[in-house]
C-alpha cells in the first residue's frame, strides 16, 4: 500500500499546486463543483454536506440532483456561484478558461482537475482531492478497496484467452478508446486487447475496425443520448463480416459510467466490461 500511494501521489492531477491541508478544520466547507466527476467524488468521500452547488449534469448519486444548479459543464453562471459564497470551486478541463480566470480574479480558490490518462491517475486525483478536503485517510482507504476489486477482476480473467475489443466513445466522427486514455484500462484489465491501441489519437473509421475484426464492440458515446448509441449499434449490425456482429456481441453502456468514473464506479464498470469480454465467467458485485 505504501508503494502504491507513493506512485499515486507522484502523478500531476491538478492544474495548480494545492497546499497540503493537514488539519480538517482548515479544509474547505463550501464547495461548488463544475463537473459530474467532481460531484461524485465529493459524495464518495462523504463530504456532500459541504457541496453547495453543482451543474445540471451532476446526477450521480441521485441526491446530487437536489443541489443548487450553477449552469452546465461548459458554461457556468458566475453570479450564481458568487451568491453561494464558496471557499472552493472545483473546475474541469471543459470549464471555460475565461470563466476560471474570472472566478480567480474575484478571489475564489479554483482547482481545475485534469482529465485522467489512466486508472492510476483516477486514484491519484481522488487522493489529492481527499487531501484538499482534509479527508486523505478516507480517500486512501477507498482507493485501496478499489485496487482490491480491480485485482480480483484481473485474477479471474487472467487465465482466459484475450479477446479483441473495440470501445467506441464518439460517433459524429468515429472515435475509439486509445492507449493514452483511462478507458483503455477497462479493456486491458478486463482481459481484452484494444484493437486500436497502436493509435496515438482516437479518430478511426468503420473500414479500419472491420479490417481488425473485433470479437466484441462496446459503445459508450460521451455526451450522447441513448438514441445516438442505439443508432450506432444498428450501424455496426450492418457489417455481418465482423465476429462481434455475427455473435451478437455489440453492446451499449452508460457513457457517464464509462467515461467519467470515480474510483468506485471504475471498479463497477470494469466488472461489467470484463463480463462482456468474457461472458463465460460471472462477475460478482462484491469482488
N, C-alpha and C positions, 0 to 999 in steps of 0.2 A: 504493500500500500504506500509506503514512504517513497519508493522509487516512482510509482505511478504519479503521485502528487507532484514530485519534482518535475516530471515530464510535462504535466498539465500546466503547472504554474510558469513554465518557461515559454509557453506559446503566447504570441501577441493577440489579445482578444478584443481590446477596446481601442478606439481611435485616439484616446488621450490617456495620459498617465493618471490612474486612480489612486489616491492616497490610501494607505492601509488604515483600516478602522478597527483597532483592537478592542475598543470598548463599545458595547451595544448602544449605550446612551448617546454616542456621537454619530450613530448611523441615521440616515435619512428616515423621516417619519411621514412625509407627504410626497408620494411618488406619482408621477404621470408617465404612463407607458405609451409610446408611439408605434407599437407593433405587437402582433399576436404572440410571438415567441417570448418577448419580454414579459408580457402579462402572464403567460402560462408559467414561466419560471418563478415569478413572484408568488404565485399560488403554490407552486411545488415547494417553495421554501417556507410556506406558512406565513408569509408577510402580507397577505391580502388586505388586512385591516389598514395597511399603510397606503394602499393603492387608491388614489382619489380621482383618477381619470384615465381613460384609455380610448382606443379608436373603435369605430363601429364594426371593424373586422375582428375585434377581440371577443371571440365567442367560446373559447375553451379556457377553463371549465365553464359550465353553464352560468355560474354565478357572475362571471366577468361581464356578461351582457347587462347586468344591472348597474354597473359603474357609470359615472358621468362620461359622456362622449365628447371628444375634442376634435372630431373630424375623421378623415381617412388616413391610411398609412402614408400616402404621398402628399397629402395636403391637410395641414392641421390648422385649427382656429387659435391663433396666438392669444387673442383676447380671452378666450375661454380658459386657456392654460393659465394666464395671469390671474384670473378670478379664482383659481383653485389653490393658489399660493404654494406651489410645490417647492420642496427643497432638493428634489432630484427629478430630472427629466431623462428618461431612457429612450434614446433615438435608435433608428435602424439604418441600414445602408440606403433604404428608399426614402428616408426623410430628406426633404429638400435642403441643400446646403445653405441657401439664403435664410430659411426659417431657423436652422440650427444657429447660425450666426446672430440672428435677431434675438433669439432666446438668451444667448450668451451675453449680448450687449445689455440686455435687460437685467442681468445679474443672476440668472438661473444657472445652477450646475447642470450641465448637459453631458451625458455619457453616451457615446454612439458605439453600439456593439456591432462588430463587423459580421458579414456572412461567414459562417464556419466552413472550413475546407474539408473537415473530417469529423468522424465521431469523437476522436481525441480532442479536437478543438471545441466541440459542443460541450464536452465535460469541463474543459478548461474555462470556458466562458461562464459556465454555471458556478464554478468555484469562485471565480473573480467576482461575480455578482453577489454570491453569498458573503464574500469578504466586504464588499461595498456596503451591504446591508447589515453587517455585524452578525451574520449567520453562517460563517465559514464552516464551522464544525458540522452543522446540519447539512450543508452543501456537500462536504466531503463524504458524509455517510450515505447520502443519496447517490452520489457518483459511484461509490464502492458497490452499493446494491445493484446499480445499473450494470457495472462491469461484470458482476457475478452472473446476472441474467444473460448478458451477451456471451460470456464464456460458456454458459450452459447450452446455448444455441449452437455455438461453434463446435462443441464437443459432439452434439447429436448429429450434425450434418457432415462433420469431418471425414468419416469413412466412406461417404456416399460419392458416386460419380458426379463430377461437376457438370452443371447444366449451362447452356449458352443462353444468356439473358439480355433482352433489350428493355431498358427502362426509359419510357418516354415522358419528358417533363415539359414539352412545348408542342403546340400544334400549328399556329399560324405559319411558322417555319418549323419543320420537323426538328425537334431538339431533344437530345438524349443526355442521360447522366454520363458524365465522363470522370476520369480518374481524379481530377482536381476538385471534385465535389464530394461532400459527405454522403450524397445519395449513392455513390459508387460503393461505399462501405456496406450498404444493405445487401448488395449483390455478393460481394466477396465474403462477408461474414455469414451470409445465408447459404453458402455452398454453391455459388454460381460463378460464371465467368462473364464479365461485361464485354459484349461484342464490339463496343466502340472504345475500349479502354486505351487504345493507342492514339486516339484523337486528342488534340490539345483543347479543342472547342467542341461544343455540343451540337452544332449545326450538322445535319445529315440529310439523307434522302431515303425515300421508300426503296429505290433501287439498291442502295448500299445495304440496307437492312435485309432485303430479300436475298442478296448475294451471301450475306452472313448466315442466313437460315437459322434464326434463334429457336431454341426449344420452348421458350416462354417469352411473351410480351406483356409488360406491365405498364399501364397508362396511369399517370398521376400528373396531370397538366396543371402547372402553377397558375393561380388566378383564374381558373376556369369554372364554369358552371357544369353541372352533371351532363347536360345535353351535349356539350362540346366533346367531352370524353366518350360519351356514347357514340357520337358520330365517328370519332377516331376508331373506335372498336369496329364499327361497320366497315370503315375504310380498310382496316387490316384484314378483315374476313373475306375481302375480295381476292386476296392473294393466297390461293389454296396450295401453292407450291411450298409455302413456309410450314415447317413442322409444328410451330406453335398454333397455327390455324387448323391444320389437319387434326391435331389432338385436342382442340378446343381449350387452348391454354393462353388465351388473350384475356387479361384481367384488368379491371378498373379499380383503383384505390383512391381513398380520400387524399387529395393533394395537400391539404392542410397538415395531415399527419406525416405524410412522406417528406414534404418539402420544408416544413417549419417545425421540427421536433424539439421538445425538451429532452433531457437525458432519459426521463421515464418513458415518454412516447416514442423515442428512438427504439428502445428495447421492445416496446409493444409492437411497433411497426415491423421491426426485424423479425419477430416471431411470425407475423402474418406473411411476410415476404419469403422467409425460409420455408414456410409451409406450402406456399405456392410453387417455389422452386423444387421442393421435394415433397410432393403430396403423399408419398408413401410413408411419411412419418407424421406423428402427432405432436404439435407444439402445445404444451400445457401453459396455462396463464401464469402459474406460479414459478415457472422456470426463469 
